[in-house]
Amino acid sequence: MRSVSEDFPRSLARLRSLIAADTTDAYTARLDLSHDVDGLLGERTTFAVGVRFDDRTKSVDERLLELNSAAQFTAAGIPTNYGQIAIPGGFQGEIPLGYTFQYFGKGQILDLVDRAKTIGTYRDQFANLYDVNERIYSAYAMATVTTGWGNVIGGARVEHIRNRSSAFVNGNAATPLTIDRDITLVYPSLHLNYDVNDRMKARLSFNTGAARPDYDQLAPNLSFNDANLTISGGNPDAKPEKAMGVDAYVEYYVAPAGFLSFGAYYKRLRDVLFDTTRTFNSDVLNANGVDRSQYLYSAIANGGTGSIIGIEGAIQQQLDPFVADLGLPDWMGGFGVQLNATLNRSRAETPDGGRVQLPGASDAVYNIGAYYEKYGFSARVQYQNRSRWLDDLGSTADGGDFYWAKDDELDASLRYAVNRNVELFGNFSNLLNGPGRRYVRETRYTIERESFGRRYQLENPTLYRLMFTPPPRLGVSDDPWSGEAGRQILKSFARTSTRISHSTFSSVLSTRE
């Protein structure tokens, strides 16, 4: 039956209802100790040690209800005419298509699902079922030597990582698979901070770190999504990406809150991690009349060595210290600027031996900001620009590697502290509303273009937020895992999942002409 407002006559071919749940449980325990010794190696030496245990488990469960025959539709009392689920009105987009169609209603679809439940049952989708567990046993020891000219911070962090992942080979319930992996990593580091004078500091750092794959990327299975036409692959053999580097910085401070800094850095990488995307080109997951061979397949893999070298500079200055000397009115002292820029040069070896820039690293990033802060009032405008960056590796057959194009953003904020506990505020994000554009190999081959619109955090003209004075911030001697010294020692660059447990429910209709 052809609808007067629908250019494509359809009849129902398949009805699918999917119930999916991703559950993540995470537990952490830690103990930190520190002790100060006066007169040892300098004016004061602070020793700190600590241990930590992290346990994370993710479980993915999917159950599918599917009807795919005329006999089943009849038994469930499900109409096969698209008009039974259509809602009034045609295409609501702005792109001229040259044809028209009708959307379907959510209520109508859920009614069909309820009817399908009367004759069908939800069945486990073993191809998409998996459990992954990561346990990290870590310890650190560090010493901070304070002298008359600055300080020296040295130490090491040790991590022993155990991963266990379970799934079903090619979705076959008769072939469960469990893989165990473990690795021990050591991160030594040494930082020298030299006080050139009261306003200038020089810093030199020798550091190490590692970036681990998200632990759910270690599942030994292939998961598919028929709605999005995608397949994601786990790689239990993916190794952490390891880094050794040296940084050198000079900083100059201007009272009360101004500074100028310039620095250079170099990092050498091993086992560089890459996200890869290509056409699946296999029928191993084809089932129940569904061809998944042309789905996009995404996975993670280790490449070879890599490196990144760069320079960066930053300046922040408020006019307040200079208003008297310049003969300016006091209110102008609230104006200030923030500028910073980073220039990188990176290279990395891909899993197949090619050479590309380091994933996610732009060659140039800069930020320009202006602000006014005085009399309890604050106004800020911040602009950021970054050059293109590598997203995923792609096969030559699919056109090549995937990049995100050059991006720029503009944000602003307004705040006024009425008193210590009440603040009026407004946040304005993505004011340029520029699109994010993804392309393959060359910028002319766009495959994705998306924009998210300007965002304003204003709910009513008298929007306010209650603010209460927080407890005192812990220093390094109180909490070696945080603070500047702790951050320098404990950098792990870990790519770990932080998603909270959630469930999703979706239904998919397939039709034939």
C-alpha positions in Angstrom: 0.0 0.0 0.0 1.5 3.4 -1.0 1.0 6.4 1.3 0.2 9.7 -0.4 3.1 11.4 1.5 5.6 8.6 1.2 7.8 8.1 -1.9 8.9 4.6 -0.9 6.3 1.9 -0.5 7.4 -0.5 2.2 6.4 -3.7 4.0 7.8 -5.0 7.2 10.6 -7.6 6.8 12.0 -7.8 10.3 11.3 -6.5 13.8 14.1 -6.5 16.4 14.1 -5.4 20.0 17.4 -5.2 21.8 18.0 -5.0 25.6 21.6 -4.1 26.4 23.3 -3.4 29.7 26.9 -2.3 30.3 27.9 -2.6 34.0 31.1 -1.2 35.5 32.2 -1.8 39.1 35.3 -0.1 40.4 37.1 -0.2 43.8 40.1 1.6 45.1 42.2 1.3 48.3 45.3 3.3 49.1 47.8 4.1 51.9 50.3 7.0 52.0 53.0 7.9 54.5 55.5 10.8 54.6 58.2 11.9 57.0 60.3 15.1 57.2 64.0 15.1 58.1 65.7 18.4 58.8 69.3 19.0 57.7 69.6 15.8 55.5 70.9 16.5 52.0 69.6 20.1 52.3 67.5 22.2 54.6 64.8 19.6 54.7 64.1 16.3 53.0 60.7 14.8 52.8 60.4 11.0 52.2 57.1 9.6 51.0 55.9 6.1 50.2 52.5 4.7 49.3 50.6 1.7 48.0 47.4 1.5 46.0 45.1 -1.1 44.7 42.5 -0.6 41.9 40.0 -3.2 40.8 37.7 -2.6 37.8 35.3 -5.0 36.1 33.0 -4.3 33.1 30.3 -6.7 32.0 28.4 -6.4 28.8 25.1 -8.3 28.3 22.8 -8.2 25.3 19.5 -10.0 24.6 17.6 -9.8 21.3 14.0 -10.5 20.4 13.6 -10.9 16.6 10.6 -11.7 14.3 11.4 -12.0 10.6 8.6 -13.9 8.8 5.0 -13.2 7.7 3.8 -16.1 9.8 5.3 -14.6 12.9 3.8 -11.2 12.2 0.4 -12.7 11.7 0.6 -14.7 14.9 1.6 -11.6 16.9 -1.1 -9.4 15.2 1.6 -7.1 13.8 0.6 -5.1 10.7 3.2 -5.0 7.9 2.1 -1.7 6.4 4.5 1.2 7.2 1.5 3.5 7.5 0.5 1.8 10.7 3.6 3.2 12.5 4.0 6.5 10.6 3.4 9.9 12.1 1.9 12.9 10.2 4.4 15.2 8.5 7.2 14.7 6.0 10.9 15.3 6.2 11.8 17.9 8.8 15.4 18.6 7.7 16.7 21.6 5.7 18.6 19.7 3.0 16.5 19.4 -0.2 16.2 15.6 -0.9 14.0 15.5 -4.0 11.7 13.0 -2.3 9.6 12.8 0.8 9.0 10.2 3.5 7.4 9.8 6.9 8.9 9.3 10.3 7.7 6.5 12.6 6.3 7.1 16.1 8.1 5.8 19.2 4.8 4.8 20.8 3.7 2.8 17.7 7.0 1.0 17.6 6.9 0.0 21.3 3.3 -1.3 20.7 4.7 -3.6 18.0 7.4 -4.8 20.4 4.8 -5.6 23.1 2.9 -7.7 20.5 6.2 -9.5 19.5 6.8 -10.5 23.1 3.6 -12.5 23.1 5.1 -15.1 20.7 8.9 -14.5 20.9 11.6 -14.5 23.6 14.8 -12.5 24.2 17.9 -14.5 23.5 21.5 -13.9 24.6 23.7 -12.4 21.9 26.9 -14.3 22.6 28.9 -12.3 20.0 28.4 -9.2 22.2 28.7 -10.7 25.6 32.0 -10.2 27.5 33.5 -9.6 30.9 36.8 -7.8 31.5 38.7 -7.2 34.7 41.7 -5.1 35.5 43.6 -5.2 38.8 46.5 -2.8 39.4 48.9 -3.2 42.3 51.0 -0.1 42.6 53.6 1.4 45.0 55.8 4.5 45.0 58.7 5.9 46.9 59.9 9.5 46.5 62.0 12.1 48.2 61.8 15.9 48.0 65.1 17.7 49.0 64.6 21.4 49.7 67.7 23.6 49.5 68.4 27.3 49.6 68.4 27.4 45.8 65.3 25.3 45.1 64.5 21.6 45.4 65.1 18.2 43.8 62.3 15.6 43.6 63.1 12.1 42.7 61.4 8.7 42.9 59.8 5.8 41.2 56.4 4.2 40.8 55.9 0.5 40.2 52.7 -1.0 38.7 51.8 -4.6 38.4 48.7 -4.9 36.1 46.6 -8.1 35.7 43.9 -8.3 33.1 41.4 -11.1 32.6 38.9 -11.1 29.8 36.2 -13.6 28.8 34.0 -13.8 25.7 32.7 -16.3 23.2 34.6 -17.1 20.0 32.7 -15.7 17.0 29.6 -15.6 19.2 29.4 -19.4 19.6 28.0 -20.3 23.0 29.9 -23.6 22.9 33.3 -22.0 22.7 33.9 -19.7 25.7 37.3 -18.1 25.9 39.2 -16.6 28.8 42.6 -14.8 28.4 44.9 -13.7 31.2 47.6 -11.1 30.8 49.9 -9.4 33.3 52.7 -6.8 33.0 54.9 -4.9 35.5 55.9 -1.3 34.7 58.4 1.0 36.5 58.2 4.8 36.2 61.4 6.5 37.5 61.6 10.3 37.4 63.8 13.2 38.5 62.9 16.9 38.7 65.1 19.8 39.4 63.6 23.2 40.3 66.2 26.1 40.5 65.4 29.5 41.9 67.3 31.9 39.6 66.1 34.8 41.7 62.9 35.8 43.6 60.9 36.0 40.4 62.6 33.5 38.0 62.6 29.7 38.2 64.2 27.1 35.9 62.9 23.6 35.8 64.4 20.4 34.3 62.6 17.1 34.4 63.4 13.5 33.3 60.2 11.5 33.4 58.6 8.3 32.2 55.0 7.2 31.8 52.7 4.8 30.0 49.3 4.9 28.3 47.2 1.8 28.7 44.4 0.7 26.4 40.9 1.1 27.9 40.5 -2.2 29.7 37.3 -3.0 27.8 39.3 -2.9 24.6 41.1 -6.0 25.8 38.0 -8.3 25.4 38.8 -11.2 23.1 35.7 -10.9 20.9 34.1 -9.0 18.1 31.0 -7.0 19.0 28.6 -5.8 16.4 25.9 -3.1 16.3 23.4 -3.6 13.6 21.8 -0.2 14.1 25.0 1.7 13.4 26.5 -0.9 11.0 29.7 -1.2 13.1 31.9 -3.9 14.5 34.3 -3.3 17.4 37.2 -5.7 18.1 38.9 -6.4 21.3 42.6 -7.0 21.4 43.8 -8.8 24.6 47.4 -8.6 23.3 47.5 -4.7 23.2 50.3 -3.4 25.3 50.7 -0.1 27.1 52.3 2.7 25.2 55.5 3.6 27.0 57.2 7.0 27.1 60.5 8.5 28.3 61.0 12.2 28.1 62.9 15.3 29.2 61.3 18.8 29.7 63.1 22.1 30.4 61.2 25.3 31.4 62.0 28.8 32.5 59.3 30.8 34.4 59.1 34.4 35.4 56.5 35.6 37.9 55.1 39.1 38.2 53.2 40.0 41.4 50.4 39.4 42.2 49.3 36.8 39.6 51.2 37.4 36.4 53.7 35.0 34.8 55.7 34.3 31.7 57.0 30.8 30.8 58.8 29.2 28.0 59.8 25.5 27.6 60.9 22.7 25.3 60.2 19.0 25.6 61.1 15.7 23.9 59.5 12.3 24.4 60.5 8.9 23.0 57.7 6.3 22.7 57.5 2.6 22.3 54.5 0.4 21.4 52.5 3.4 20.2 48.7 2.7 20.4 46.6 3.3 17.3 42.8 3.2 16.8 42.2 1.5 13.4 39.1 1.6 11.2 38.4 -0.4 8.1 35.7 -2.4 6.3 35.3 -5.8 8.0 35.4 -7.8 4.8 34.5 -11.2 6.5 31.3 -13.3 6.7 32.3 -14.8 10.1 29.6 -12.7 11.9 26.8 -13.1 9.3 23.7 -14.8 10.8 20.0 -14.9 10.4 20.1 -13.3 7.0 22.1 -10.3 8.2 25.2 -9.5 6.1 27.8 -7.8 8.3 30.8 -8.1 6.0 30.6 -4.5 5.0 30.3 -3.0 8.5 33.0 -0.6 9.7 35.4 -2.5 11.9 37.3 -0.6 14.7 40.0 -2.0 16.9 43.1 -1.0 18.8 46.6 -2.1 17.9 50.3 -1.4 18.8 52.7 0.1 16.4 56.4 0.6 16.8 58.4 3.5 18.1 57.5 7.2 18.0 58.6 10.6 19.2 57.3 14.1 19.9 59.4 17.2 20.2 58.0 20.7 20.8 58.1 24.1 22.4 55.5 26.0 24.3 55.1 29.4 25.8 52.5 31.1 28.0 51.9 34.5 29.4 49.3 35.8 31.9 49.2 39.3 33.1 46.7 41.6 34.8 47.0 45.4 34.5 46.5 45.9 38.2 50.2 46.2 39.2 50.8 49.0 36.7 47.8 51.3 37.0 49.5 53.7 39.4 52.7 54.0 37.3 50.6 54.6 34.1 48.2 57.0 35.8 45.2 54.9 35.0 42.0 54.8 37.1 41.8 51.9 39.6 39.0 50.1 37.9 41.1 49.4 34.8 43.4 47.2 36.9 40.9 44.3 36.5 41.8 43.8 32.8 44.2 41.0 31.9 45.3 38.6 29.1 46.2 34.9 28.9 48.1 33.6 25.9 49.7 30.2 25.3 50.9 28.4 22.2 52.4 24.9 21.6 54.3 23.8 18.5 54.8 20.0 18.0 56.6 17.7 15.6 55.7 14.1 16.0 56.2 10.8 14.2 55.1 7.3 14.9 55.4 3.9 13.3 52.1 2.2 12.5 51.4 -1.5 13.0 52.2 -2.2 9.3 55.5 -0.2 9.3 54.2 3.1 7.9 55.1 6.5 9.4 52.4 9.0 10.5 52.1 11.8 13.0 51.3 10.8 16.6 47.6 10.0 17.0 45.7 13.0 18.6 48.7 15.3 18.4 48.2 18.6 16.5 51.3 20.3 15.1 50.1 23.7 16.5 47.7 24.7 19.3 47.2 28.2 20.7 44.9 29.9 23.1 44.1 33.6 23.4 42.1 34.9 26.3 41.1 38.2 27.8 39.5 38.8 31.2 38.3 41.3 33.7 38.4 40.5 37.5 37.7 43.1 40.1 35.2 44.1 42.7 33.8 40.5 42.8 33.0 40.6 39.1 34.7 38.3 36.5 34.3 38.2 32.7 36.4 35.9 30.5 36.6 35.2 26.8 38.8 32.4 25.5 39.6 31.4 22.0 41.4 28.1 21.0 42.7 27.0 17.6 44.4 23.7 16.8 45.6 22.2 13.6 44.4 18.9 12.2 45.2 15.7 14.0 45.2 12.0 13.2 42.2 10.1 14.5 42.2 6.5 13.2 44.3 4.4 10.9 42.4 3.3 7.8 43.2 0.8 5.1 44.2 1.8 1.6 41.1 0.1 0.2 38.9 2.3 2.3 40.7 5.5 1.3 43.4 5.9 3.9 43.8 7.3 7.4 41.1 9.4 9.2 41.8 12.9 10.4 39.9 15.6 12.2 40.2 19.0 10.4 41.5 22.2 11.9 39.3 23.4 14.8 38.7 26.6 16.6 36.4 27.4 19.5 35.3 30.5 21.4 33.9 30.4 25.0 32.9 33.1 27.5 31.8 33.4 31.1 30.4 36.0 33.5 30.4 35.8 37.3 29.5 38.1 40.1 30.0 37.2 43.7 27.1 38.8 45.6 28.6 37.7 48.9 30.7 34.8 50.1 28.0 32.2 49.6 26.0 33.5 46.6 27.3 33.9 43.0 25.4 35.0 39.8 26.9 33.4 36.7 26.5 32.6 33.1 28.5 30.3 30.8 28.5 30.7 27.0 30.1 27.8 25.1 30.9 27.1 21.4 30.0 30.6 20.4 31.5 30.2 16.9 29.4 27.0 16.4 32.0 25.8 14.0 31.5 22.2 12.7 33.7 19.3 13.6 34.9 17.8 10.3 36.4 14.4 9.8 38.0 13.4 6.5 40.0 10.5 4.9 43.5 11.1 3.6 43.0 14.5 2.1 40.9 17.4 3.4 38.7 17.3 0.3 37.4 13.9 1.2 35.0 14.7 4.0 33.2 11.8 5.6 31.7 13.5 8.7 30.6 17.0 9.5 28.8 17.8 12.7 28.0 20.8 14.8 26.4 21.0 18.2 25.1 24.5 18.4 25.9 27.3 20.9 25.3 26.5 24.5 24.2 29.0 27.1 24.0 28.1 30.8 21.2 30.5 31.7 18.0 29.2 33.1 16.4 32.4 34.3 17.4 36.1 34.8 18.1 35.5 38.5 20.1 32.3 38.2 22.3 31.8 41.2 24.5 29.1 42.7 25.2 28.5 46.4 29.0 28.3 47.1 30.4 27.0 50.3 34.0 27.3 51.4 35.7 24.0 50.8 38.1 22.3 53.3 41.8 23.3 53.1 43.5 21.8 50.1 46.0 19.1 51.0 49.6 19.8 50.2 52.2 17.3 48.9 53.3 16.3 52.4 49.7 15.4 53.2 48.8 13.7 50.0 51.7 12.6 47.8 49.3 11.4 45.1 48.2 15.0 44.4 50.0 18.3 44.3 52.8 19.3 42.0 55.4 16.9 43.2 53.0 14.0 43.4 51.7 14.7 39.9 55.2 14.7 38.5 56.0 11.4 40.1 52.7 9.7 39.5 52.0 10.5 35.9 50.8 7.3 34.3 48.9 8.7 31.3 46.4 5.9 31.8 43.6 5.5 29.4 41.0 3.9 31.7 37.3 3.7 31.4 35.3 5.8 33.8 31.8 5.1 32.6 29.2 4.5 35.2 26.8 1.5 34.9 23.9 2.2 32.5 21.4 0.3 30.5 20.0 0.9 27.0 16.9 -0.3 25.2 16.5 0.0 21.4 14.3 -1.4 18.7 15.2 -1.7 15.0 12.8 -2.1 12.1 14.0 -3.4 8.7 11.8 -3.2 5.7 11.8 -4.5 2.1 10.6 -2.6 -1.0 
